[in-house]
Amino acid sequence: MTGKANQTKLPPARTTALEALHRCLGSGMDIQAALDTALNARPLDPRDKGLATELAYGYLRLRGRLEYVLSRFIKDPTQLPKKMRLALGVATYELLYLERIPAYSTVNWAVDFAKTKPKSRLAGLFNAVLRRVSELGDDANDPDWYRKDATQTEFLSRFHSCPEWIVELWTQSYGEENTLHLLKAQSRPPAVGLNLYRHPDADVYYNELAANPDVLDIDGMSFALRPGTKLPKAEPPLTRQSFAARQVVEMIAPSEWATPIWDACSGRGGKSRVLKELGINNIFASDPHMGRLRALHRELPKVPVFAARADLEPPVKNVGTILLDLPCSGLGVLSRRPDTKWRRTRHDVANLEQLQAAILDRAMHTLKPGSMLAMITCTLNPDENENQLKRLLKANPSASLMTTWNTPPDSPLNEFFWAALVKV
């Protein structure tokens, strides 16, 4: 690059967001890990960190809608270089959904970015397209604008920014009305979840949060608040925890589980934390990732941990209940992990179903008569949930179903879980 193109310095929040999105969509890194890497690459003030996060997550939630908008002004956006197409999409998100940023500021940084690809003549294209986008007004949020030459599935995919295969899966599995609830939820941020368990000033913050008009639900020391709620500053910081993830554990009667409880797909220990808060202490945990186990041990030092793959390791003896937070396609938490819908495929889901079956079969070989199996997923797919349970019960006639539960489709939490409790 030569001349002005070399001297162009983009605003740091946009640079950070674009780097994170390129790592995520180009290299397959989870968006949170990609964003953390980009945020740590340069010193940023809190406002730039907040804007970079909003741009990255907002773009991923609405990427399908944004690309349709651009297709109305560019004959074939897929012909643009990947980084240029990404920048144009982020600028479009900024123009349509971040009203506090002047349109000229957005157009300027995007045109400057286009100039970093010499001899491409993209600067003029960026300028013309973004000015057209800025003139859309209410059309950008009008469903009818997205219906042009579209089937119902294509329209829902465009407007709600969700791949067609997921729209089809949900429509066939849950019906049109529930699918509409789910599509709206996945294109929005999730509820803010806070947990005051073990915080030294829990009583003070409990009263402050309980009085907040943005509270959606309270359970024990946990709160769900509307997305975007301004949180109280605390030292140590308040623990963020998905309220829906906590809720699903409580809805399958953990007080009735036989002990000891083996949290066999523990991750960072979110489910073990809920059990501890409920007064259940006879717990041990395993996961194949040492980093996650170290995080669990820091948070819950009294919970014994060991590294193991739940589908391959030799059985653990004398277990009362095995808790399986099963690896799944994550289609229930797209609001929190919006990159998932752009990286998952039908083939991925089939592979996950096989892994789930192997884990469940290993668990059933481990359990003795009278013990229990608690299975949880964060997905919306019967083949990973109800049908997996049916297969398990058919293969194990001595097992009986005690209860199942799922987050209601119209939940304001914008996250969805499924669970079942089986007794051997």
LOTORPA-131855 format. One record per residue (C-alpha): x, y, z; residue number from 1. Coordinates in pm, whole numbers. Each point is the difference from the previous one (the first is absolute). Example, Ala and Ser with C-alpha at 12.3 -4.5 7.8 and 13.67 -1.06 7.14 Angstrom:
2
ATOM:1230:-450:780:1
ATOM:137:344:-66:2
***
This chain:
424
ATOM:0:0:0:1
ATOM:122:347:-83:2
ATOM:-90:364:50:3
ATOM:-304:88:208:4
ATOM:-112:-360:32:5
ATOM:304:-77:215:6
ATOM:-63:302:222:7
ATOM:-368:-72:66:8
ATOM:-63:-85:363:9
ATOM:-341:-145:74:10
ATOM:-185:73:327:11
ATOM:115:-257:258:12
ATOM:-345:-142:79:13
ATOM:-62:-81:-367:14
ATOM:347:-146:-44:15
ATOM:-55:-223:303:16
ATOM:-345:-115:-111:17
ATOM:119:-81:-352:18
ATOM:301:-195:130:19
ATOM:-223:-203:232:20
ATOM:-255:-74:-270:21
ATOM:267:-100:-249:22
ATOM:151:-246:251:23
ATOM:-345:-136:77:24
ATOM:-144:-37:-349:25
ATOM:330:-51:-181:26
ATOM:187:-225:242:27
ATOM:-279:-166:196:28
ATOM:80:155:339:29
ATOM:-290:51:241:30
ATOM:-107:363:-5:31
ATOM:69:61:369:32
ATOM:352:-142:-26:33
ATOM:58:196:-322:34
ATOM:-126:319:159:35
ATOM:212:-49:312:36
ATOM:308:-45:-220:37
ATOM:-76:314:-198:38
ATOM:-80:206:312:39
ATOM:331:-99:158:40
ATOM:199:93:-312:41
ATOM:-15:376:70:42
ATOM:-86:235:288:43
ATOM:-363:110:-25:44
ATOM:-213:223:217:45
ATOM:-324:-154:136:46
ATOM:-217:175:-261:47
ATOM:199:-150:-287:48
ATOM:-11:-343:163:49
ATOM:-376:29:31:50
ATOM:-42:114:-361:51
ATOM:225:-277:-134:52
ATOM:-202:-259:190:53
ATOM:-331:144:-122:54
ATOM:120:5:-361:55
ATOM:132:-358:9:56
ATOM:-301:-158:169:57
ATOM:-256:223:-169:58
ATOM:139:-77:-344:59
ATOM:-6:-377:66:60
ATOM:-357:7:131:61
ATOM:-126:188:-307:62
ATOM:250:-109:-263:63
ATOM:-262:-168:-219:64
ATOM:-222:308:-3:65
ATOM:295:229:-69:66
ATOM:119:-209:-293:67
ATOM:-347:7:-151:68
ATOM:-6:380:33:69
ATOM:333:22:-183:70
ATOM:-123:-237:-271:71
ATOM:-264:257:-89:72
ATOM:274:252:-89:73
ATOM:282:-226:-122:74
ATOM:-59:-258:-271:75
ATOM:209:-270:173:76
ATOM:154:91:339:77
ATOM:169:-342:15:78
ATOM:241:116:-271:79
ATOM:154:255:236:80
ATOM:321:-98:181:81
ATOM:-97:-158:333:82
ATOM:146:273:220:83
ATOM:-164:271:-211:84
ATOM:-336:-175:10:85
ATOM:31:-29:377:86
ATOM:83:369:41:87
ATOM:-293:100:-218:88
ATOM:-231:-217:209:89
ATOM:124:144:330:90
ATOM:-41:354:-134:91
ATOM:-354:-89:-110:92
ATOM:-80:-126:350:93
ATOM:137:320:145:94
ATOM:-208:218:-233:95
ATOM:-325:-186:61:96
ATOM:19:-83:372:97
ATOM:239:236:180:98
ATOM:-192:325:-17:99
ATOM:240:198:221:100
ATOM:279:-24:-259:101
ATOM:-29:260:-280:102
ATOM:-42:-157:-344:103
ATOM:288:203:-147:104
ATOM:236:-145:265:105
ATOM:-94:-356:-97:106
ATOM:32:66:-373:107
ATOM:339:166:51:108
ATOM:167:-287:185:109
ATOM:-145:-258:-237:110
ATOM:119:190:-309:111
ATOM:342:39:161:112
ATOM:7:-376:54:113
ATOM:-88:-58:-365:114
ATOM:300:212:-98:115
ATOM:233:-247:171:116
ATOM:-49:-234:-296:117
ATOM:187:189:-273:118
ATOM:-125:14:-359:119
ATOM:-323:-179:98:120
ATOM:-216:310:-52:121
ATOM:-212:-109:295:122
ATOM:-3:337:174:123
ATOM:-254:139:-247:124
ATOM:-216:-313:34:125
ATOM:7:18:381:126
ATOM:-92:368:-7:127
ATOM:-292:-49:-239:128
ATOM:-141:-312:169:129
ATOM:23:132:355:130
ATOM:-173:323:-96:131
ATOM:-284:-205:-146:132
ATOM:-13:-207:320:133
ATOM:-15:314:214:134
ATOM:-308:113:-195:135
ATOM:-198:-320:69:136
ATOM:-168:135:311:137
ATOM:-284:-219:129:138
ATOM:31:-244:-292:139
ATOM:298:-163:171:140
ATOM:-233:-134:272:141
ATOM:-311:-53:-212:142
ATOM:-63:-374:-54:143
ATOM:-167:65:-336:144
ATOM:326:143:-138:145
ATOM:157:-345:41:146
ATOM:-279:-197:-172:147
ATOM:99:84:-360:148
ATOM:0:-320:-211:149
ATOM:31:-209:318:150
ATOM:-159:-319:128:151
ATOM:-112:7:363:152
ATOM:320:-175:108:153
ATOM:216:243:-199:154
ATOM:-185:297:146:155
ATOM:38:-123:359:156
ATOM:368:-72:-64:157
ATOM:61:349:-140:158
ATOM:-196:202:250:159
ATOM:96:-191:314:160
ATOM:358:-63:-115:161
ATOM:6:-376:39:162
ATOM:116:-266:-249:163
ATOM:-279:-168:-192:164
ATOM:86:-349:127:165
ATOM:-62:114:359:166
ATOM:-327:172:-95:167
ATOM:-115:-323:-168:168
ATOM:107:-214:295:169
ATOM:-188:214:251:170
ATOM:-312:37:-215:171
ATOM:-25:-378:-47:172
ATOM:74:-73:366:173
ATOM:-181:275:190:174
ATOM:-257:154:-237:175
ATOM:-19:347:-152:176
ATOM:-111:193:309:177
ATOM:274:-133:228:178
ATOM:258:35:-278:179
ATOM:-82:369:-24:180
ATOM:66:39:374:181
ATOM:330:-184:-35:182
ATOM:111:202:-302:183
ATOM:-71:329:171:184
ATOM:189:-112:310:185
ATOM:313:-115:-183:186
ATOM:39:334:-179:187
ATOM:-1:194:330:188
ATOM:246:16:290:189
ATOM:-63:-242:288:190
ATOM:-123:108:340:191
ATOM:272:115:237:192
ATOM:53:-269:264:193
ATOM:163:78:336:194
ATOM:74:-227:295:195
ATOM:83:139:344:196
ATOM:86:-336:158:197
ATOM:314:38:218:198
ATOM:39:372:-79:199
ATOM:112:182:319:200
ATOM:-258:277:-49:201
ATOM:-281:-221:-128:202
ATOM:-265:147:233:203
ATOM:71:355:-115:204
ATOM:-12:-82:-368:205
ATOM:-298:-232:40:206
ATOM:-217:288:118:207
ATOM:130:232:-271:208
ATOM:-61:-252:-278:209
ATOM:-340:-108:132:210
ATOM:-118:360:-22:211
ATOM:121:40:-359:212
ATOM:-296:50:-238:213
ATOM:181:-207:-266:214
ATOM:-11:-322:204:215
ATOM:-160:-285:-196:216
ATOM:30:-272:265:217
ATOM:163:-79:335:218
ATOM:87:-343:135:219
ATOM:198:-31:319:220
ATOM:308:217:-44:221
ATOM:-34:9:-379:222
ATOM:-151:274:-213:223
ATOM:-110:35:-361:224
ATOM:-9:357:-132:225
ATOM:-94:147:-337:226
ATOM:282:14:-256:227
ATOM:198:322:28:228
ATOM:-85:60:368:229
ATOM:262:219:168:230
ATOM:158:-207:276:231
ATOM:131:122:336:232
ATOM:376:25:32:233
ATOM:130:-246:255:234
ATOM:333:-120:137:235
ATOM:41:-289:-45:236
ATOM:-212:15:-316:237
ATOM:-342:-163:-2:238
ATOM:2:-348:-155:239
ATOM:-171:-28:-337:240
ATOM:-199:-322:-40:241
ATOM:-271:-92:-250:242
ATOM:-331:-1:187:243
ATOM:-148:-246:-249:244
ATOM:292:-240:56:245
ATOM:-62:13:372:246
ATOM:-373:-39:-45:247
ATOM:28:-324:-196:248
ATOM:193:-169:283:249
ATOM:-258:97:260:250
ATOM:-290:-121:-215:251
ATOM:115:-364:9:252
ATOM:-13:-33:380:253
ATOM:370:-10:103:254
ATOM:-96:-33:367:255
ATOM:-124:-351:-86:256
ATOM:318:-113:-176:257
ATOM:192:-283:160:258
ATOM:352:91:112:259
ATOM:287:18:-67:260
ATOM:-62:201:-316:261
ATOM:250:-21:-285:262
ATOM:-10:308:-221:263
ATOM:154:-187:-292:264
ATOM:-2:276:-266:265
ATOM:67:280:245:266
ATOM:160:270:-213:267
ATOM:71:290:234:268
ATOM:-240:-134:260:269
ATOM:-313:206:-51:270
ATOM:-231:-289:86:271
ATOM:213:-106:300:272
ATOM:-23:356:126:273
ATOM:-380:-18:-8:274
ATOM:5:-327:193:275
ATOM:233:146:262:276
ATOM:-226:302:40:277
ATOM:-293:-237:57:278
ATOM:189:-160:287:279
ATOM:113:-314:-185:280
ATOM:365:-61:87:281
ATOM:83:-359:-93:282
ATOM:115:85:-354:283
ATOM:303:-76:-215:284
ATOM:63:116:-356:285
ATOM:187:-89:-317:286
ATOM:63:147:-342:287
ATOM:255:-69:-277:288
ATOM:124:362:2:289
ATOM:244:89:278:290
ATOM:-55:373:-46:291
ATOM:-367:-40:84:292
ATOM:81:-218:300:293
ATOM:245:258:133:294
ATOM:-271:265:-27:295
ATOM:-243:-230:184:296
ATOM:255:-67:275:297
ATOM:62:373:50:298
ATOM:-373:62:35:299
ATOM:-89:-315:197:300
ATOM:320:-117:174:301
ATOM:-181:-265:207:302
ATOM:-131:-188:-307:303
ATOM:248:-277:-99:304
ATOM:82:7:-372:305
ATOM:178:-225:-249:306
ATOM:55:0:-375:307
ATOM:-205:-255:-192:308
ATOM:-204:-50:-315:309
ATOM:-349:-109:95:310
ATOM:-31:-223:-308:311
ATOM:329:-189:37:312
ATOM:131:-8:355:313
ATOM:-40:-310:222:314
ATOM:-315:16:215:315
ATOM:14:172:338:316
ATOM:-132:-221:277:317
ATOM:-267:69:262:318
ATOM:-173:294:-167:319
ATOM:-346:104:118:320
ATOM:-76:234:-290:321
ATOM:186:85:-319:322
ATOM:-69:353:-122:323
ATOM:64:37:-373:324
ATOM:1:350:-144:325
ATOM:28:-161:-342:326
ATOM:203:145:-287:327
ATOM:-258:121:-250:328
ATOM:-59:227:-298:329
ATOM:-77:298:225:330
ATOM:-305:108:-198:331
ATOM:-174:105:321:332
ATOM:257:264:93:333
ATOM:52:180:-332:334
ATOM:-78:331:172:335
ATOM:314:-47:212:336
ATOM:211:-177:-263:337
ATOM:-123:139:-332:338
ATOM:304:-125:-191:339
ATOM:-128:-356:50:340
ATOM:-277:35:-258:341
ATOM:250:105:-269:342
ATOM:252:-276:80:343
ATOM:-224:-300:74:344
ATOM:-125:-231:-277:345
ATOM:-243:-292:-16:346
ATOM:305:-228:-19:347
ATOM:134:145:327:348
ATOM:-328:-79:170:349
ATOM:7:-363:-116:350
ATOM:352:-41:143:351
ATOM:-109:151:331:352
ATOM:-292:-241:22:353
ATOM:245:-291:-26:354
ATOM:221:148:271:355
ATOM:-300:54:226:356
ATOM:-106:-362:-46:357
ATOM:347:-124:92:358
ATOM:6:214:316:359
ATOM:-348:-110:105:360
ATOM:79:-368:-59:361
ATOM:319:29:207:362
ATOM:-199:163:281:363
ATOM:-261:-276:1:364
ATOM:275:-265:28:365
ATOM:135:187:302:366
ATOM:-322:43:194:367
ATOM:-132:-260:244:368
ATOM:-366:-79:74:369
ATOM:-161:287:189:370
ATOM:236:262:-138:371
ATOM:-92:284:-232:372
ATOM:99:170:-323:373
ATOM:-64:373:-52:374
ATOM:45:109:-361:375
ATOM:0:366:-112:376
ATOM:52:172:-335:377
ATOM:-6:360:-119:378
ATOM:-139:-81:-341:379
ATOM:-330:3:-188:380
ATOM:9:-325:-197:381
ATOM:-210:-309:82:382
ATOM:270:-236:-128:383
ATOM:234:131:271:384
ATOM:-273:15:265:385
ATOM:-327:-198:-5:386
ATOM:110:-255:-259:387
ATOM:331:-58:178:388
ATOM:-196:-67:318:389
ATOM:-231:-245:-182:390
ATOM:300:-190:-135:391
ATOM:154:-18:347:392
ATOM:-317:-133:165:393
ATOM:-56:-256:-275:394
ATOM:356:-130:37:395
ATOM:-34:-17:381:396
ATOM:-340:-153:91:397
ATOM:80:15:373:398
ATOM:26:379:-15:399
ATOM:-304:220:59:400
ATOM:-65:365:-80:401
ATOM:-64:215:305:402
ATOM:-44:342:-160:403
ATOM:85:221:-298:404
ATOM:3:376:-35:405
ATOM:80:265:-258:406
ATOM:13:378:2:407
ATOM:-334:131:-139:408
ATOM:29:138:-357:409
ATOM:-135:341:110:410
ATOM:250:37:286:411
ATOM:132:358:36:412
ATOM:345:-140:84:413
ATOM:78:-62:-372:414
ATOM:183:-324:87:415
ATOM:-144:-351:-16:416
ATOM:94:-322:179:417
ATOM:-136:-355:11:418
ATOM:44:-259:276:419
ATOM:-109:-346:114:420
ATOM:44:-203:317:421
ATOM:22:-380:-35:422
ATOM:9:-262:277:423
ATOM:171:-335:-48:424
***
